Amino acid sequence: MAHAPETKEAGGDNRALVVLLSVIFLNMAGFGLVIPLLPFFGKSLQADAGQVALLFSAFSFGQFLGEPFWGRMSDRTGRRKVLMLTIAGGALSYVALAFAPTIWLAFLARFVGGFLSGNISTLQGSLADITRPEERAAKMGLMGSAFSLGFMVGPALGGLLAHPELGRFGFQIPLFAAAAFGLMSALAVLVFVRESRPEPRSGPRPRQIEVLREVMAHPIIARVMIISFITVAGFAGIEATYGLWTEQRFGWGPRQIGFAFMAIGVLGAFCQGVMTGSLVRRFGETRVLTAGLAAMWVGMIFQFASPNWHVAMVGFAFVCFGQSICFPCLTALISQSTPPDRQGETLGLNMSNMALARIGGPIYAGQLFSLVDPGAAFVVTAVLIVPATWLALQIMRRTPRVA
């Protein structure tokens, strides 16, 4: 793949940027609003623990399938159409979930909602379309900050709106609120966002399997996708077992865990929204990526060896800092290495790759927790970060920083 030409106007389209960030915030608030309620919603449908877990996996599996599909579709038909369709459809999936009479129909609603929510690559493609290549890491950092802020607001609002004492009907109000956020986002795209997709190149488009082969043969994109998989799988595994680990190590309950994630969310929003851009401007994407992976490694070791919760929180903060500065750089490197008319498709493949990691990460971490040691996932993730850092150093040699 050729490098994308630097054809963006200085500053990009600021209005579109504000709208896209607002859409991301509202969508993540709606998503986060539902997540803490799902276990209780599942129980209201007489679901057992395994079925409740599948409510989470059904969404991730749908997203895994949806990301490359919608990314490719946005390259063909336009970002704006895909965003309006997927956001409005995702909003309706929350309504369907609210009225699901059985756990099986709830699975179907979650799967469809996940498939329609596989539009993150389309949002990333829209942002890349209106941003110069050298500014993309900073703008992707702003996108990550909007994600973090939405995920902070959503769970708190969901807790306020839910009434578990009323059974499954007590969860309809937060689900309707999530749907309303989605419909507001779709309306914002309809009214304020212009089509940003570059004109596609003439000639037939390659098949998706050919694109995948091309991507995996690319010296930069292939390495970025492997790093993405390792870091997402590691973080998802830690996230899935963190509550059990802190309960066993420090006697924490839901309240302490909730405050910990809220504090880390604030740190993540600050790092992505404020620090990433200035760091990339000074050091370049590959150096910031390498530093982020090193910070994650330090954080994993700190948490595994922590004698008390204070040290563990320092380690958690290192992991959050490292992840927050890594992911905008990973997305920017893919975008910079992809032709303009293939942005959505290639970013979609990476988002699908990350969705697969979110499916597998909790599985391996849960098995390590049960069969090896409660903190084993920290060690295994730290070990996997070593080859990821080696790959980042290889990317650095292939992308010399321009002064």
N, C-alpha and C positions, 0 to 999 in steps of 0.2 A: 504493500500500500504506500502510496506517496504521501508525503506530508501535506497537511491542509495549507493552502495558501493564506497568507495574511492579508485578507481583504476587508476586515472589519473597520468600520469607522471608529475614530477615537471616542471612547466612552460608551459605545453601543447605544441601544435604545433604553434609556433609563426608565421610562414609563413601563415598558414591557418587563424590565427587570423587577420593578416593585410589584407588579401584578403577579409575576411568576413566583416570587418569594412569598407573597400573600397566599397564593393558591397552595403552595407547599405547606405553609403554616396551618392553614385550615384543614387540609387533608390529613396531616399528621395529628392535629388535635382530635379530629374525628376518629382516626385509627387508635390513638392512645386512649381516647375516652372509653373504647370498647374493651381493650385488652384486659384491664384488671377485673372486669365484670364477667368475662367468659367462663371461668371456673364455676361461679355461682349460677350463671345462666344455664350452663350444662347440667348442673345438679338439679335445677328446677325442671328439667326435661328427663329426670331419672337416669342421667348418664353416669357411668362409673368413671374412675380416675383415668383409665386408658382412653375412653371416649372423649373426655374433656381435653386430654392432650392432643387428640386428633383434630379437635376444633382449631388448634393453632397450626398443626401441620397442613391441614386442608388449605388454609390461606396461603401458606408459604409455597405449597406445591402449585397452586393456581398461579401465583406470582412467578414462579420458575418458568412455567409455560408461557405466561403472558408477556414477559419482558422482551424476548427476541421477536415475538409476533408483532407487538405494537410498535417496537422500535423500527422494524422493517416497514410496517405500514405507514409510519409517519414520514419515512424517507420517500415513499411512493406518493401518498395522497396529501401530505401536509401535516405539520405538528398540530395546528389549531383544531382541525377536525377530530383527530385522534384524542386530544386532550378533552374536548367537550364530550365526546362519546364515552370515554372511559371514566371520567369524573362523575358524570351524571349517572352512568350505569352503576358505578360503585356506590353512589348514594342510594340508589334503589335496592341494592343488595342488602344494605342495613335495614331497610323497611321489610324486605323479605325475611331477614333473620328475626326481626321483632315479632313477626307473625308465624314463625315456623312452629308447627304443632308437635313435631317429633325431632329427635336428635339427628336422624338421617337427613331430613330436609334442612336442618341447621348446618350439617356438613356441606350440603350442596350450596347453600347460600354463602358459606364461607369460601368454598372453592371458587365460585363464580366471582365473589368479591375480590379474591386474591388475583384471579386472572385479569379482571378489569383494573386492579390497582398496579398491574405490571406496567405502569406508564412513567416510572421514574426516569428511565432512559430517554423517553420523549421529552420530559421536562429538562433533562440534562442537555439533550440535543437542541432544544429551543434556546437554552442559555448559551450554549456554544455558538449558535447561529448569530447571536447579537453581541458577541464578545470577541475581542482580538485574542489570538492564541496566547500571548504573554500575560494576559489578564485572567485567563480561565481558572487557574488554581485559586486565585482570590475570590472570584465569583462563585466557584464551586464551594468554597469555604462559607460564603454567605448562604448558599443553599443548605449546607450542613447545619448552619446555625439556625435557620428557619425550621429544619427538621427537629433539632433539639428542643427549641422553644415550644413547638407544637406538641411534642411528646411530653413536655413538662406540664403544659396546661391541660391536656386531654385527660389524663388519669385523675387529676384533682377534680375536674368538672364531672367526670363520670361518677366518682364517689359521692358527690353532692346530689346528683340527680337520681341515683339508683335507690330503690326501695325494696330490698330483698324480702322483706316480710310479706309482700304482696305476691310472692311467687314469680313466675316468668313475666307476668304483666308489670311487675315492678321494675323490669329492665327495659321496657319499651320507650320510656321517656329519654334515657340517654342514647338509645339506638336511633330514635327520631332526631335527636340533636346532632348525632354524627351524620345522618342523612342530610340535615339542613346545612351543615358545614360543606358537604359535598356539592349540593345544589348551588350554594353561594359561590363556590369556586368555579363551577361550570358557567355560571352567569358572568362572572368576572372575565373569564376567558372569552366568552362570546362578545362582550361589550368592549373590552380594552386591548385584547391581544391581537396583533396582526400576524398574518402568516409569515414565518421567518425561514422556512425551508428553502435552501438554494435550489436553483433549477437542476433537475437530474441530468446526468450525462446521457447523450444519445446512445442508442444500441440496447440490446437486451441486458437485463440485470442478471448477475450470476445467481445460481440457486443457493439456498441457505447453507447447504452442506459444503458448497464450494467456498462460500464466505468464511465458514468455520475453519476450513483447511488453511485458507489464506491468512486468517487471524493467528492461528496457532503456529504458522511458519514465520510470522513477523517477529523480528528480533526484539522489539520493544513491547508490543501489545501482548504477546504470549507470556512474557515474563511478568508484566503487570497483572495479568489475569491469574497467574499462579500465586503471586503475592496477595492479591485480593482474596482468593479462596482461603489461603492459610490464615490471614488475619481475621477474616469474618468468621470462619469456623471456630477459631480459638476464642474470640470474644463472645460469640453466641453460646459456646459451651460454658464459659465462665458465667455468663449472664443467667443461664438456665439453672445452674447449681449454686449460685451465689447465696441465695436465701438459705438453702440447706447447710451450706458450709459455714456461714456466719452463725447460724443457730447452734451448730455443733461446737464451733470454736469459741464463740463469745456469748452464747445464750440470747442472741438477738431475736426479735419478733418482727412482725410486719411493719410496725411503726418505725423502728430503727432502720430497717432495710429501705423503706420508702424515703426517709430523710436522706439516706446515703445516696440513693439514685437521684434524688432531686438536686443535691449538692453537686454531684458529678455532671448532671445535665446542665447546670449553670456553667460549670467549668468548660464543658464541651462546646456550649453555645459561644462562650467568649473566645475560646481558642480558634474555632472555625470562622467566626464572624470578624474577629479583630486581628488575631495573631498570624493566621496562615498567610494572608496577602502580603504583609510586611516581611515575613520570613522568606517567602518565595521570591519577592523582589530583590532581596539581599543575597540569597544563597542559591536560588534555583530549585526547581521541583525535585530533582533527584536527590540533592543533598538533604532537603527537608524530609523527603520520604525515608531516607536512610536514618536520619536522626529520630524520626517518629517510631520506626521499628525498634531502634535501640531503647527508646523510652518504654515501649511496651515490654521489652524483654526485662528491663530493670523492674518494672511494676509487677510482672508475674513472679519474679524471684522474691521480691519484698513481701508479697501476699503469702506465698507458700511458707516463708520462714518467719512470718510475723509473730512476735511473742504476745502482742495485744492488738486491740482493734485500732488504736491510734496509728501504729505502723502499717497495719493492713489498709487503712484509708489512704495513707501516703502512697502505697503501692497501687491502689485503685486509681488514684489521681494520675500517677505516671502512665498507667494503661490508657486512661481516658485522654490525656494530653497527646500521647503518641498516636492513638487512633484518630483523634480529631484533626491532626495535621497530616496524617497519611492519606486519608481517603480523598480529599480534594486534589492532592497531587496525583494519585492514581488515575482519577477521572480525567484530569487535565492532560496527562501523558497520553492516554488513549485518544482523546479528542484531537490533540496536536498531531498524532500519527495517522489520522484517518481523513480521507477525502471529505469535503463538505457534504456531499450527497449520500454519504454512508454513515454519518454521525449516529443517527438513531439506531440503526441496525447493529453497529459495532458496540455502542454503549449498552444496547439491549442484551447482547451476548454476555457482556461483563456483569450486568445486573442479574441475569439468569444464573450465571456462575456463582454470584454472591448469594442468591436465594437458595441454591443447592447447598452452599456452605452453611446457611442458617438451618437447613433441614438436618444436615449431618452433624453439625457441631454439638447440639444438645444430646444427640444419641451417644456419641463417643464419650462426652463428658459425664453423662449419667452412668455409663458402664464403668468408667474409671472410678467414679465416686463410690459406687456400690461394691466393686470387685477388687479394687486396688487400695486406694486411700482417698479420703475426702478432698485432699489438696492435690491429687495427682494431675488433674487437668491443668493446673498452673504450670507444672514442670513440663508436661508434654507440649503445651503451647509455647513455652519458652524455647524448647528444643527445636520446634518447627520454625520459629522466628529466625533461627540462625541461617538456614538455607534461603529464607525469604530475604534476609539482609544481603546475602551473597548475590542474589539475583538483582537486588537494587543497585549494588555496586557495579554489576555488569551493565545495567541500564545507564548508569552515570558515565561509564567509559564510552558508550555509544551515543550519548547526547551531551557533548561538551557544552558547558555553559557559555552563553554569549554575553560578553561584558556590556 
